[in-house]
Amino acid sequence: MPTSAMPESAPPAPESPPPSGSARPRMTPRSILVWTTVALVGAVCWGVLALSRGEEISAVWLVLAALGSYAIAYRFYSRFVARRVLKPDDRRATPAERLEDGVDFQPTDRRVLLGHHFAAIAGAGPLVGPVLAAQMGYLPGTIWIVAGVIFAGAVQDMVVLFLSMRRDGKSLGQMARDEIGRAGGAAALIAVFAIVIILLGVLALVVVNALAHSPWGTFSVAMTIPIALFMGFWLHRIRPGRVVETSLIGVALLLLAIIGGSWIQDSSLAATFTLSPTTLVFCLVGYGFVASVLPVWMLLAPRDYLSTFMKIGTIALLAVGVVMAAPVMRAEAVSDFASSGAGPVFAGSLFPFLFITIACGALSGFHALVASGTTPKLIQKESQVRMIGYGAMLMESFVAIMALIAAATLEPGLYYAMNAPAGLLGTTAESASQAVAGLGFTISPDQLTQAAKAVEEQTLIARTGGAPTLAVGMSEIFSGVFGGAGMKAFWYHFAIMFEALFILTTVDAGTRVGRFMLQDMLGNVWKPIGRVTWKPGIWLCSGIVVAAWGYFLYTGATDPLGGINQLFPLFGIANQLLAAIALTVCTTVLVKSGRLRWAWVTAVPLAWVVAVTFTAGWQKIFSDDPRIGFFAQRDRYADGIDAGEVIAPAKNLDDMHTVVTNSTVDGVLIALFLLLVAVVIVNAAVVCVRAIRSPGPPATTEAPYVESRLDIPEQAGEPLVGARP
C-alpha cells in the first residue's frame, strides 16, 4: 500500500500498548498526597494574587503560583496530550536514526537536545515582552503567561514537533502545503518565510543594541563560539557520549569568559571589542551563515547547550534571589492603562494588545519553526517530544514570569522614565521627572541621576525596548542578596550580556530553520535544491536567508529613529500569526488522521489566537488614533511634512520621511500577513470538512514505518513508550 493511502493511526507495526514492564504506572497514595499538596499551594498563591488590591504583596507569590501550575500541567495535561492524542511509539525509528548524515540529522542525547531546543526558542520575547506589558499591571500578564503556555504555547510546540518528526523533519510551511493543499499551502509558505525574516531581523537588532559599544558583552558572547566548537569536537570526536564531562568543561570555560569580559572592559583591549552597530551587523550576518552551514553537532547544538547553562542558571539564580530578598510588587495589579489604552510604553487596550506584547513565554509561532526545523532531525525517540516540546516551553514561560517580576518590582517612576518615549520625556532628568509626574508617578531628578550612576550608565532616560529595564530590575534583585549596592553595576552589565547571549542563540537556530524552509520551498520547483545533503543548495539558501534578515537588520541599525520603531510593531502580530498557521496545520492533521474527538486540543487555542491577532491587526490598519494605527500615523507625519512641521520624536524632515515610509511598510505587511493567514485558515476548514465527510480511510503524509534499532537507557521514572522488552 502506498504511503499516501496509509492511515496515520495504523502504521505497519502495531502501536499497541507497551509490553510488560512498561505499563502505565498507577498513582500511589504518596504521589496523590504530593500532587494534592502542589495543587493546594498553587491555588492559595493564585488566590492571594487575585484578592490583593491596594496593598503590596511579595513577588514570591508569583513564583510559587507559576511553579505549581507548571508542575500540574506537565504531570497531567502534557501526559494526556501525549498518550491520548499523539501516541508516540519508541519502536519506530525517528528521522535522526533513519536519515543520519552527520550534518542535519543526528541522534542527540535528550539532555543536550533539551538544552539546544530551549536555547533556540528562548529569545527576546520572554525577556522584553513581559517588561513592556508591566505597564498594564502584573496580574493580567501573569495570568496570560501561565494559562497561555499550559493550554496553547506548550501544546503547539509539542504537537508540531511530533508531526514534523513523523514527516522526516519537514518545515511548518511544507507541512502546510502537504496537508492543506496548494492554495493554502502556498499562502502558508509565503507567510511563514516572510514572517520569519522579519522576526530574525528584530531579534538580531536587539542583540546589536545590547552589544553595541559594550566590550564586556561582546567579548563574552564571542568567546562562546570557540568554546562551543571545542565542546562539539570533544563530545563527538574525542570523548563521545561523555555529556556530563563535556558540560562541566563548557560551564567552567563560560564562567571564565564572563569573568574575562569584566577584565577586558577595563583593559587596553577594550577598544578591540568595542564595536559599532554597523560592524556588529556584519559580524552577525557572517556568524548566521556559518552557523547555518556547519554540521549541527559542531557548533549549533553545543553552543545552544552551553548557552542553556547560563540561561537556566541565571534565571534560577534570579528565582533564588526573589525568594531570599522577597521584593514587593511596586506595580499595580491592574493599572489604569489596561482599560484606557493610553499607556506611554505602548498604546492600545488590554485586549488584544497585552496578548500581542507578551508572545514568547505564553504562545509563540517562532517556536513552531524550531519544532519543525532542527529539533525533529535530532530527537532519538518519539516519547521525548513531551519533555523537549512541552517541557522546554514551560521553562521559557518561567523566564517570562521572572522578567515580569524584575520590571514590576521597580519603582513605577523609574520604570516609566526608562520606557516612555524620548519625545515625551525630553533629554534631561528635570524634563523626565516632570513628564513622569504628568503620568501620575513621582521620581526626582536626583533619583534618576543616582539610578544611572549606580549601574555606571550616563543616563537611563528613555532606554526603551525592555532590555535595559530588565537589566536594572535584575541588578536590584541580585544586589539585594549578592554583594549589596556596590555590586549593582556588575549585575547590570552581567544582565545586559546575559540578554544578548539569550537572544543570539535564537538567531542562529532561526537562520538554520529559515534555510530548511527555503530549501523545502525551492525543492518544489527543482528537486536537487530541496535535498538537505546537497552542499550548493545549503550554501545558496543560507546566503539568501542571512542576506534577507541582514537587510532588515542593517536598515534598523542605521535608522535615524532606531530600528525598533520600524520593526518591533510587526513583531508581536507576525509572531502570533505564525502560531495561528501552526495550530491550523496541527488541527488539520488531527482531523485528517481520524482524531476528530481530540482536535479541540489545538482548535481551542487556534480560535483564541485568531481572535487576538485579527483584532490587533484590524486596529493597526484602520484605527484613526496615530498612536495605534499605522496608516493614521503615516497621515499625521505626511501632513506635517506638507506643513513644514517637525513632529517629535523626529528631529528633522528626513526623520519625518522615514516615519512615513516605515509606517506605510508596517501597515502593508500586516495587511498582507492577515490576508495570507485568512487564506490558510479557510482552505484548512474546507479540507477538514471533506475529511470528516469522506467514507474512506484517512490519508497521511507520514514517512513509512521503520523499526528502530537504536537502544538508549530508559528515562528515569518514565519508561520508553513501546520500547522493546
Secondary structure, DSSP 4 states (H G I P E B T S, - for coil): --GGGS-TT--SS--PPPPTT-PPPPPPHHHHHHHHHHHHHHHHHHHHHHH--SS--BTHHHHHHHHHHHHHIIIIIHHHIIIIII---TTBPPHHHHT--SSS-----HHHHHHHHHHHH-SSHHHHHHHHHGGG-HHHHHHHHHHHIIIIIHHHHHHHHHHHHTTTT--HHHHHHHHH-HHHHHHHHHHHHHHHHHHHHHHHHHHHHHHTT-HHHHHHHHHHHHHHHHHHHIIIIISTT-HHHHHHHHHHHHHHHHHHHHHHHTSGGGGTT---HHHHHHHHHHHHHHHHHS-TTTTHHHHHHHHHHHHHHHHHHHHHHHHHH--B--S-SS-THHHH---SSS-S-HHHHHHHHS-TTT--HHHHHHHTTTGGGT-SSGGGHIIIIIIHHHHHHHHHHHHHHHHHTS-HHHHHHHHS-HHHH-SSHHHHHHHHHHTT----HHHHHHHHHHTT-S--TT--SSHHHHHHHHHHHHHHHTT-GGGHHHHHHHHHHHHHHHHHHHHHHHHHHHHHHHHHHHHTTSGGGG-TT-HHHHHHHHHHHHHHHHHHHHHHHH-TT-HHHHHHHHHHHHHHHHHHHHHHHHHHHHHHTT-GGGTHHHHHHHHHHHHHHHHHHHHHHH-S-TTT-HHHHHHHHHHHHHHTPPPTT--SHHHHHHHHHHHHHHHHHHHHHHHHHHHHHHHHHHHHHHHHH--SPPP--PPPP-B-----PPBTTBPPTT---
